[in-house]
Amino acid sequence: MNPSTAQAKVLVDELVRNTVSHVVLCPGSRNAPLSLALHEAATAGRLQLHVRIDERGAAFLALGIAARTGRPVAVVCTSGTAAANFHPAVLEADRAGVPLIVLTADRPPELRAAGANQVIDQQRLYGNAVRYYDELAVAERRAGQNAYWRSQICRAWNAAYGEWRCGPVHLNVPFREPLVPDGDSEWYESLDGRPGGARWTELPDFGALPSFVVPSARCGLVIACDSGVRAASEWAERHGWPVVSETGGLGLSGSTAIASGVWLLGAEGFIARHRPEQVLCIGRPTVFRQVQALLSDSDVEVLLVRPDSDWPAPAHNVRQVGQWFDEPTKPADPEWLASWQKADRAATEALSTALRREQWPSGLRVAAELVDALPAEALLVVGSSNPARDVALAGRIRPDVLVHRNRGVAGIDGTVSTAIGAASVHRGHSYALLGDLTFLHDVNALLADDRPDLTIVVLNDDGGGIFSLLEQGAPEHSDSFERVFGTPHGADLGSLCAGFGVPHQVAGTLAEFREALRPAPGLRVVEVRVDRSRHRDLHSRVRSAVSTALGR
């Protein structure tokens, strides 16, 4: 057995022993030893192997699987620009706290020095975005190699998953030729792992004991983001604090859940009368400026639970940071909660009435209809830009729905791949709501051999509709808007889907859209075409309706 083959077999075996059950592989020559070892392990039923030809999409597929399972997923590629294409997903995994084990093959040092083909500097390629980096020594036929290889896999797994905060790790693995088995089965030493399938180094799943923040206000507010929504709802219900979420009503439950929370936070008059003494913020809010404005209010104490390394602290006034929340030291003011609930009822009714009066389709209406139609325990993957806002602004209370958003760095990269990855490990029906640019940015993800039950709803406004709602969309910038912000593409999504063999339909009416959302097997795309020139006025009308209701 040659050194590269021996090393690859041991690395894969130790990954399995460290509970890695999903690996995403991109084909290449330099990573051939790993590819063959992974295929052998998958054939033996030891792991599930996903093969993708696009490294950027492959890494986001791994991220989607890891985000839903909560377990480390390995992603493997050859050398050169292939490794560079993992970078966007590594950045997302870093900021979102998702455990990835990135294995990049490389040329050995003598080939790098000779200016060999397909060589870039892969040393610390992802910078500070990884929890741990190491380049393995080139495999040699000598004693001690087996223990060294297995130990490094355990180190990587521990850094990705076993410490205080999950995240990506990077192992660069230079392989020397021959890269395929040469028929010689002997090796210098035993390549066996620990008896009974145990990992080489036993490690705890989580390192430090959790630290707690302790709320102490009678008039407090909970702001929940993504994975913390359900736990935040339960805590708020027990202690009588209103709870709002950046995902609207998705995942929220209990009598203290405020469905219209994002609208209420944006109503200046309401917040002036309902400024909380403390805000208990779970996760990292990234979408709404009104949330950031509240966190930057010097009269509000901020308690952060499970933030990433970049704390959401616009005013740098965070009082406590912890991994979880403890019992409050004071009972909540019941009149405070009742006032939020009354406002929520008024705002929700006004919002519903305003949306029914609007011409179909619009982003807000599509999001509201989608949330209503989701079957129980469905997964909804929400794209960045307008979909993230539409779901929060128009969605209903749905405690039985799981949500995933790539809000670590909030890019549109790899979102289709992320959705496919998350859906592939979700038990139940899965949906995604994406904008057209997000869909086009990762359309190669449709080229998948394993297609889960996933309905992708594409809100197609033929360009950058999000900018219509920002400063760039103001009338005074109309001369430049279409060219540098609107960026119409005119792409035929149906033809693209046909090329990948993925079912596609355009839902032109509300009835067609509702019918298209019925659960069905396999991967499919439902396109809804909207006029983005209506976005700004629509939001203005709905905001006015909600403000009027709150004023009453």
ROTOR-575603 format. One line per 4 residues: number of its first residue (from 1); for each residue x, y, z of C-alpha. Coordinates in Angstrom, 3 decimals, decimal comma. Each point is the difference from the previous one (the first is absolute). Example, Ala and Ser with C-alpha at 12.3 -4.5 7.8 and 13.67 -1.06 7.14 Angstrom:
<rs>
1 = 12,300/-4,500/7,800; 1,370/3,440/-0,660;
</rs>
This chain:
<rs>
1 = 0,000/0,000/0,000; 1,497/3,350/-0,980; 0,160/2,861/2,554; -2,748/2,152/-1,559;
5 = -2,458/-2,898/-0,079; 0,833/-0,980/3,575; -0,413/3,543/1,271; -3,330/0,514/-1,765;
9 = -1,431/-3,277/1,341; 0,964/0,925/3,551; -1,345/3,560/-0,247; -3,377/-1,216/-1,277;
13 = -0,196/-2,756/2,600; 0,689/2,446/2,821; -2,580/2,464/-1,348; -2,620/-2,742/0,252;
17 = 1,150/-0,850/3,522; -0,474/3,671/0,868; -3,713/-0,226/-0,947; 0,391/1,600/-3,448;
21 = -2,792/-1,639/-2,012; -0,242/2,380/-2,973; 2,871/0,962/-2,327; -0,257/2,216/-3,094;
25 = 2,608/-0,729/-2,674; 1,080/1,909/-3,092; 1,849/-2,017/-2,669; 3,664/0,691/-0,674;
29 = 3,346/-1,664/-0,544; 2,048/1,056/3,010; -2,775/-1,015/2,397; -0,345/-3,420/-1,681;
33 = 1,211/-1,889/3,117; -2,752/1,542/2,081; -2,583/-0,496/-2,758; 0,705/-3,722/-0,211;
37 = 0,059/-0,429/3,769; -3,303/1,860/0,341; -1,615/-2,094/-2,718; 1,127/-3,170/1,770;
41 = -1,446/1,228/3,319; -3,276/1,047/-1,639; -0,340/-3,349/-1,771; 0,443/-1,705/3,364;
45 = -2,808/2,110/1,430; 2,253/1,858/2,439; -0,846/3,489/-1,275; -2,188/1,791/-2,529;
49 = 1,995/1,442/-2,894; -1,257/3,000/-1,999; 1,894/0,783/-3,225; -0,143/3,438/-1,600;
53 = 1,960/1,513/-2,898; -0,207/3,608/1,250; 2,166/0,653/3,074; -1,861/3,112/1,109;
57 = -3,340/-1,782/-0,075; 1,514/-3,115/1,577; 1,181/1,927/3,040; -3,417/1,599/0,444;
61 = -1,628/-3,412/-0,362; 2,190/-1,182/2,873; -0,937/3,103/1,960; -3,708/-0,687/-0,467;
65 = 0,386/-3,572/1,221; 2,091/1,052/3,001; -2,390/2,802/0,925; -2,986/-2,363/0,098;
69 = 1,690/-2,986/1,645; 2,099/2,051/2,395; 2,930/-2,355/-0,680; 3,295/0,577/-1,840;
73 = -0,053/-0,688/-3,736; 3,176/-0,435/-2,040; 0,495/1,546/-3,434; 2,878/-1,103/-2,234;
77 = 1,616/1,452/-3,130; 3,152/-0,017/-2,089; 2,668/2,705/-0,016; 0,037/3,468/-1,544;
81 = -3,040/2,164/-0,636; -2,224/-2,898/1,087; 1,052/0,721/3,589; -0,547/3,730/-0,493;
85 = -3,588/-0,634/-1,040; -0,741/-1,403/3,468; 0,733/3,414/1,516; -3,514/1,565/-0,074;
89 = -1,501/-2,981/1,828; 2,856/0,000/2,510; -0,727/3,644/0,756; -3,706/-0,751/0,454;
93 = 0,768/-2,988/2,229; 2,293/2,159/2,114; -2,502/2,756/0,638; -2,963/-2,364/0,336;
97 = 1,794/-2,483/2,247; -0,443/-3,042/-2,264; 2,469/-2,924/0,413; 1,837/-0,771/-3,256;
101 = 3,151/-2,070/-0,478; 1,676/1,258/-3,175; 2,518/-2,394/-1,562; 1,960/1,504/-2,888;
105 = 2,460/-2,125/-1,937; 3,289/1,624/-1,001; 3,230/-0,606/-1,896; 2,971/-1,018/2,149;
109 = 2,594/2,727/0,752; 2,430/-1,040/-2,758; -2,700/0,499/-2,656; -1,063/3,358/1,399;
113 = 3,611/1,170/-0,147; 0,213/-1,160/-3,617; -2,990/2,104/-1,074; -2,155/-3,018/-0,714;
117 = -3,387/0,282/-1,627; -3,099/0,697/2,123; 2,001/1,391/2,909; -0,974/2,920/2,197;
121 = 1,056/0,854/3,537; -2,492/-1,980/2,082; 1,683/0,735/3,329; -2,627/1,561/2,285;
125 = -2,053/0,637/-3,125; -3,100/0,955/2,006; 1,800/2,262/2,467; -1,700/0,590/3,328;
129 = -3,281/-1,533/-1,200; 0,989/-3,475/1,231; 0,167/-1,229/3,587; 3,038/-2,154/-0,761;
133 = 2,480/-0,421/-2,855; 2,692/-2,538/-0,649; 1,909/-1,322/-2,961; 0,663/-3,695/0,377;
137 = 3,536/-1,192/-0,687; 0,400/-1,855/-3,286; -0,672/-3,664/0,684; 3,061/-2,209/0,410;
141 = 0,576/-3,718/0,498; 1,197/0,100/3,612; -1,226/-0,640/3,516; -2,357/2,400/1,771;
145 = -1,938/1,140/-3,059; -3,289/-1,686/0,931; -0,134/1,582/3,442; 0,929/3,422/-1,405;
149 = -2,648/-0,062/-2,721; -2,752/-1,134/2,358; 0,983/2,507/2,661; -0,259/2,898/-2,452;
153 = -3,496/-1,003/-1,063; -1,026/-0,028/3,675; 1,519/3,439/0,503; -1,906/1,335/-2,988;
157 = -3,290/-1,549/1,131; 0,425/1,438/3,490; 0,660/3,478/-1,345; -2,981/-0,173/-2,371;
161 = -2,456/-1,368/2,521; 1,358/-0,736/3,428; 0,853/3,498/1,165; -2,181/2,899/1,160;
165 = -1,101/1,066/-3,478; -0,273/-2,156/-3,105; 1,598/1,039/-3,256; 2,185/-1,016/-2,957;
169 = 3,468/-1,563/0,185; 2,510/-0,509/-2,799; 2,412/-2,882/-0,576; 2,272/0,392/-3,021;
173 = 1,205/-3,420/-1,169; 2,917/-0,170/-2,463; 0,058/-3,298/-1,894; 3,047/-1,394/-1,762;
177 = -0,433/-2,338/-2,982; -1,073/-2,727/-0,514; -3,511/1,260/0,709; -1,820/-3,289/-0,588;
181 = 0,487/-3,448/1,584; 2,970/-1,855/-1,456; -0,961/-3,558/0,962; 2,440/-0,351/2,890;
185 = -2,089/-0,670/3,139; 2,837/0,058/2,537; 0,782/3,009/2,175; 2,762/0,812/2,455;
189 = -2,287/-0,127/3,054; -3,588/-0,834/0,925; -2,506/2,508/-1,317; -2,725/-1,099/2,391;
193 = -1,869/2,477/2,171; -1,063/-0,476/3,600; -1,905/-3,225/0,801; -3,768/0,038/-0,257;
197 = -0,160/2,883/-2,475; 1,071/2,557/2,628; 1,604/3,245/-1,054; 3,748/0,354/0,495;
201 = -0,351/2,722/2,608; -3,168/0,038/2,094; -1,485/3,477/0,126; -3,106/1,551/1,536;
205 = -2,656/1,229/-2,403; 0,148/3,433/1,577; 2,829/1,541/1,939; -0,856/2,653/2,538;
209 = -3,021/-0,027/2,284; -2,610/2,498/-1,182; 0,057/3,520/1,352; -3,264/1,833/0,649;
213 = -1,344/3,519/-0,328; -2,418/1,071/2,732; -2,835/2,372/-1,026; -1,033/2,447/2,708;
217 = -2,637/2,319/-1,509; -3,769/0,075/0,431; -0,490/1,493/-3,467; 2,138/-2,113/-2,315;
221 = -0,052/-1,192/-3,595; 1,379/-3,170/-1,566; 1,413/0,173/-3,538; 0,564/-3,463/-1,467;
225 = 2,009/-0,899/-3,080; -0,070/-3,295/-1,904; 0,865/-3,051/2,146; -0,877/1,680/3,288;
229 = -3,616/0,790/-0,873; -1,690/-2,981/1,636; 2,009/0,156/3,221; -0,541/3,754/0,187;
233 = -3,761/-0,483/-0,406; -0,104/-2,493/2,865; 2,018/2,271/2,300; -2,128/3,037/-0,870;
237 = -3,212/-1,940/0,613; 1,172/-1,068/3,464; 1,098/3,465/1,043; -2,478/2,304/-1,730;
241 = 2,335/1,849/-2,375; -1,167/0,820/-3,542; 2,123/-1,787/-2,590; 0,615/1,086/-3,602;
245 = 2,028/-1,718/-2,672; 1,950/0,959/-3,098; -1,778/-2,874/-1,711; -3,419/1,476/0,765;
249 = -2,332/-2,582/1,490; 1,907/-3,073/-1,194; 0,952/-2,134/2,974; -1,634/2,364/2,503;
253 = -2,526/-1,411/2,427; -1,886/0,879/3,152; -2,171/2,892/1,098; 2,906/2,449/0,174;
257 = 0,983/-0,473/-3,673; -0,306/3,269/-1,947; -0,611/-0,815/-3,673; 0,283/3,605/-1,190;
261 = 3,117/0,685/2,064; 2,102/1,362/-2,848; -2,748/2,474/-0,926; -0,386/1,097/3,618;
265 = 3,729/0,586/0,403; -0,098/2,213/-3,077; -2,874/2,140/1,295; 1,732/2,962/1,666;
269 = -3,028/1,077/1,986; -0,606/-3,471/1,356; 3,634/-0,558/1,015; 0,133/3,423/1,661;
273 = -2,806/-1,219/2,275; 1,293/-3,581/0,294; 3,748/0,265/0,396; 1,121/-3,135/1,911;
277 = 2,292/0,207/2,980; 1,894/-3,065/-1,208; 0,226/-1,908/-3,273; 0,870/-3,691/0,140;
281 = 1,435/-0,694/-3,461; 0,518/-3,639/-1,008; 2,341/-0,402/-2,950; 1,086/2,769/-2,338;
285 = -2,617/2,203/-1,698; 1,044/1,045/-3,490; -3,008/1,045/-2,059; -1,915/2,935/1,435;
289 = 1,280/3,469/0,789; -2,696/0,506/2,619; 1,485/-2,880/1,997; 3,453/1,533/-0,225;
293 = -1,451/3,350/1,067; -1,491/-1,554/3,127; 3,270/-1,735/0,876; 1,840/3,304/-0,389;
297 = -2,358/1,887/2,336; 2,100/1,118/2,965; -3,054/-0,246/2,268; -0,408/-3,726/-0,701;
301 = 2,158/-2,678/1,642; 0,987/-2,761/-2,416; 0,502/-3,637/1,049; 1,446/-2,261/-2,704;
305 = -0,458/-3,770/-0,186; 2,054/-2,115/-2,408; 1,319/2,843/-2,144; 2,913/-0,567/-2,356;
309 = 3,374/1,614/0,452; -1,339/3,263/-1,426; -2,535/0,967/2,667; -3,079/1,884/-1,244;
313 = 0,831/3,092/2,032; -0,521/3,145/-2,102; 0,460/2,254/3,064; 2,594/-2,266/1,655;
317 = -2,235/-0,098/3,067; -0,476/-3,747/0,499; -0,540/-0,810/3,665; 0,354/-3,809/-0,018;
321 = 1,014/-2,745/-2,437; -0,683/-3,691/0,580; -0,806/-3,313/-1,581; -3,499/-0,228/1,464;
325 = -2,557/1,951/2,032; -0,829/-0,488/3,652; -3,018/0,787/2,140; -0,714/3,748/0,331;
329 = 0,481/1,699/3,348; -3,272/1,962/-0,225; -3,546/-0,894/-1,109; -1,159/1,527/-3,285;
333 = -2,461/2,883/-0,054; -3,306/-1,515/-1,302; -1,192/3,369/-1,318; 3,156/0,256/-2,107;
337 = -0,720/-3,324/-1,685; -3,697/0,810/-0,429; 0,874/3,227/-1,795; 2,252/-1,833/-2,468;
341 = -2,676/-2,613/-0,599; -2,643/2,641/-0,680; 2,266/1,757/-2,484; 0,832/-3,318/-1,661;
345 = -3,685/-0,787/-0,579; -0,597/3,411/-1,560; 3,107/-0,149/-2,209; -0,652/-3,579/-1,136;
349 = -3,576/0,780/-1,001; 1,061/3,138/-1,866; 2,776/-1,911/-1,771; -2,316/-2,797/-1,079;
353 = -2,600/2,442/-1,308; 2,578/2,053/-1,878; 1,505/-3,052/-1,696; -3,388/-1,334/-1,109;
357 = -0,640/3,316/-1,745; 3,256/-0,170/-1,943; 0,167/-1,322/-3,531; 1,382/-3,520/-0,306;
361 = 2,883/-0,733/-0,041; 2,348/1,879/2,319; 2,918/-1,157/2,105; -1,860/0,509/3,265;
365 = -3,087/-1,835/-1,218; 2,018/-2,901/-1,418; 1,832/-0,373/3,317; -3,260/0,095/1,975;
369 = -1,642/-2,612/-2,238; 3,065/-2,241/0,142; 0,178/0,107/3,797; -3,725/-0,795/0,234;
373 = 0,352/-2,956/-2,378; 2,994/-1,693/1,632; -0,870/-3,439/1,392; 0,718/-0,708/3,655;
377 = 3,678/-0,544/0,834; 1,069/1,298/-3,389; 3,418/1,535/-0,551; 0,160/3,439/-1,619;
381 = 3,328/1,272/-1,326; -0,201/3,763/-0,466; 2,323/1,858/-2,346; 1,647/3,304/0,766;
385 = -1,202/3,410/-1,196; -3,759/0,332/-0,520; -1,108/-3,552/0,979; 1,527/0,356/3,487;
389 = -1,924/3,223/0,454; -3,235/-1,139/-1,638; -0,325/-3,076/2,215; 0,560/2,032/3,158;
393 = -2,323/2,812/-1,037; -2,862/-2,065/-1,399; 0,263/-3,425/1,631; -2,392/-1,392/2,569;
397 = 0,672/-1,736/3,324; 1,119/-3,523/-0,914; 1,645/-1,771/2,948; 0,072/-3,258/-1,967;
401 = 2,337/1,254/-2,756; 3,810/-0,215/-0,019; 1,946/2,823/-1,628; 3,508/0,252/-1,389;
405 = 1,639/3,182/-1,269; 3,623/0,546/-1,066; 0,310/3,097/2,157; 3,610/-0,470/1,110;
409 = 1,200/2,420/-2,653; -3,414/0,292/-1,662; 1,227/-0,621/-3,529; -1,972/-1,503/-2,861;
413 = 2,799/-2,501/-0,734; -0,894/-3,669/-0,061; -3,546/0,342/1,304; -1,482/-2,607/-2,334;
417 = 2,734/-2,423/1,085; -0,656/0,819/3,644; -3,706/-0,681/-0,462; 0,658/-3,335/-1,714;
421 = 2,423/-0,997/2,748; -2,366/0,950/2,793; -2,942/-1,709/-1,713; 1,973/-3,193/-0,531;
425 = 0,214/-0,582/3,771; -3,382/1,456/0,996; -2,736/-2,474/0,865; -2,982/1,516/-1,687;
429 = -0,819/2,386/-2,814; 2,421/2,807/-0,805; -0,473/3,336/-1,729; 2,218/2,923/-0,936;
433 = -0,904/3,608/-0,776; 2,649/1,673/-2,144; 0,397/3,069/-2,157; 0,859/-0,388/-3,665;
437 = 3,596/1,229/0,357; 0,589/-2,408/2,899; -1,375/-2,837/-2,109; 2,083/0,898/-3,053;
441 = 3,134/0,424/2,120; -0,125/-3,700/0,954; -1,998/-1,579/-2,808; 2,702/-2,673/-0,461;
445 = -1,234/-1,526/3,246; -2,912/-1,466/-1,969; 2,507/-2,412/-1,499; -0,371/-2,462/2,866;
449 = -0,155/-3,777/0,004; -1,782/-0,108/3,369; -3,095/2,197/-0,221; -1,981/0,435/3,212;
453 = -3,669/0,911/0,303; 0,511/3,737/-0,386; -2,228/2,654/-1,539; 1,971/3,132/-0,930;
457 = -2,178/3,094/-0,347; 1,784/2,645/-2,067; -1,327/3,521/0,321; 1,116/1,329/-3,374;
461 = 0,033/3,794/-0,257; 2,607/-0,049/-2,774; 2,868/1,504/1,951; 1,009/1,583/3,265;
465 = -3,382/0,747/1,508; 1,469/0,442/3,484; 1,544/3,301/-1,080; -3,453/1,384/-0,713;
469 = -0,567/0,123/3,758; 3,345/1,578/0,876; 1,389/3,484/-0,480; 1,122/-0,932/-3,505;
473 = -3,638/-0,441/-1,008; -1,016/3,575/0,783; -1,410/1,961/-2,943; 3,012/2,314/-0,162;
477 = 2,182/-2,953/-1,040; -2,311/-1,223/-2,759; 2,451/0,872/-2,813; 2,626/-2,453/1,228;
481 = -2,174/-2,539/1,797; -0,714/-2,516/-2,760; 3,557/-0,111/-1,296; 1,921/-0,513/3,256;
485 = -2,610/-1,193/2,527; -3,058/-1,399/-1,793; 2,170/-2,067/-2,387; -2,788/-1,705/-2,000;
489 = 1,152/-3,354/-1,391; -2,950/-1,300/-2,023; 0,968/-3,608/0,756; -2,449/-2,765/-0,889;
493 = -0,096/-2,024/3,202; -2,172/-2,671/-1,555; 2,577/-0,742/-2,685; 2,763/-0,119/2,592;
497 = -1,945/-2,486/2,097; -0,754/-2,105/-3,060; 3,703/-0,185/-0,736; 0,572/-1,500/3,436;
501 = -3,031/-2,279/-0,243; -1,782/1,725/2,882; -3,788/0,536/-0,172; -0,972/3,674/-0,242;
505 = -3,233/1,921/-0,123; -1,049/3,628/0,000; -2,758/0,763/2,516; -1,784/2,896/-1,644;
509 = -3,055/0,091/2,257; -0,561/-0,390/3,706; -1,911/-3,233/-0,597; 2,882/-1,417/-2,068;
513 = 2,479/0,951/2,720; -2,014/-1,674/2,732; -0,327/-3,141/-2,094; 3,728/-0,013/-0,774;
517 = 0,862/0,047/3,714; -1,661/-3,332/0,701; 2,637/-2,461/1,300; 1,500/-2,072/-2,804;
521 = 3,010/-2,291/-0,326; 3,274/1,064/-1,557; 1,653/3,302/-0,850; -2,116/2,611/-1,807;
525 = -0,054/3,740/-0,654; -3,049/2,264/0,246; 0,524/3,425/-1,544; -2,066/3,057/0,911;
529 = 0,627/3,069/-2,147; -0,445/3,372/1,686; 0,485/3,610/-1,016; 2,749/1,494/2,150;
533 = -1,013/3,529/-0,887; -2,892/-0,534/2,449; 2,154/-1,036/2,979; 0,645/3,422/1,492;
537 = -3,573/1,287/-0,203; -1,402/-3,288/1,330; 2,160/0,088/3,110; -0,881/3,641/0,530;
541 = -3,741/-0,736/-0,159; 0,226/-2,951/2,378; 2,175/1,945/2,432; -2,518/2,830/-0,034;
545 = -2,872/-2,403/0,684; 1,817/-1,532/2,977; 0,951/3,417/1,392; -3,603/1,196/-0,267;
549 = -1,203/-3,084/1,861; 2,531/0,539/2,770; -1,011/3,631/0,279; -3,566/-1,056/0,710;
</rs>
